[in-house]
Amino acid sequence: MQEWRRGVTQLRFTQKGTKSSLRARNDVLVLQCVAAGGGRFSRTDVIRETGLPTATVSEIVADLIERRLVREAGREAQPVG
């Protein structure tokens, strides 16, 4: 996944924001990860790249799925042990 990280532009904000402006900023960060990853990403990738809390990423992704801006493709099998 490191290859797509180079394409993610981190947004920098110097002023405090309102709850809605912070949510909008976080939405943009998540969508940047999706776009930079060619549309393939995991929540773990987004958490690692953005530094957002797990609950925040899960909430944003659920909202994006509901709005049909992203779709869940399924889980890859993980080796056990």
C-alpha positions in Angstrom: 0.0 0.0 0.0 2.9 2.4 0.4 2.9 3.2 -3.3 -0.4 5.1 -3.2 0.5 7.0 0.0 2.7 9.3 -2.1 -0.4 10.6 -3.8 -2.2 11.6 -0.6 -2.0 15.3 0.1 -2.3 16.1 3.8 -4.5 19.1 4.5 -3.2 21.6 7.0 -5.5 23.8 9.0 -4.3 26.6 11.3 -7.6 27.7 12.7 -10.0 25.9 15.0 -13.0 24.6 13.3 -16.6 23.9 14.1 -17.9 20.4 14.4 -19.3 20.5 10.9 -16.1 21.9 9.4 -14.0 19.2 11.1 -16.3 16.5 9.8 -16.0 18.0 6.3 -12.2 18.0 6.6 -12.2 14.4 7.8 -14.5 13.4 4.9 -12.1 14.9 2.5 -9.2 13.1 4.1 -11.0 9.7 3.8 -12.0 10.4 0.2 -8.4 11.4 -0.6 -7.2 8.0 0.6 -9.8 6.3 -1.6 -8.8 8.3 -4.6 -5.1 7.9 -4.1 -5.5 4.2 -3.6 -7.2 3.8 -7.0 -10.5 3.1 -5.3 -9.2 0.2 -3.2 -8.5 0.8 0.5 -9.2 -0.6 3.8 -10.4 1.2 6.9 -7.0 0.2 8.5 -5.2 2.0 5.6 -7.3 5.1 6.1 -6.7 5.1 9.9 -2.9 4.7 9.4 -2.7 7.4 6.7 -5.0 10.0 8.3 -4.3 9.5 12.0 -8.1 9.6 12.5 -9.6 7.5 15.3 -11.1 4.1 14.4 -14.6 5.2 15.3 -14.4 8.3 13.2 -13.2 6.4 10.1 -15.9 3.8 10.6 -18.6 6.4 10.9 -17.4 8.3 7.8 -17.1 5.2 5.7 -20.6 4.0 6.8 -21.9 7.4 5.8 -20.1 7.3 2.4 -21.5 3.8 1.8 -25.0 5.0 2.6 -24.5 8.0 0.2 -23.2 5.6 -2.4 -19.9 7.4 -2.8 -18.0 4.2 -1.9 -19.0 0.6 -1.7 -17.7 -2.2 0.4 -16.1 -4.9 -1.7 -15.7 -7.6 1.0 -12.9 -8.8 3.1 -9.7 -10.6 2.0 -8.9 -13.8 3.8 -6.3 -13.3 6.4 -3.9 -16.1 7.3 -4.5 -17.6 10.8 -1.5 -18.1 13.1 
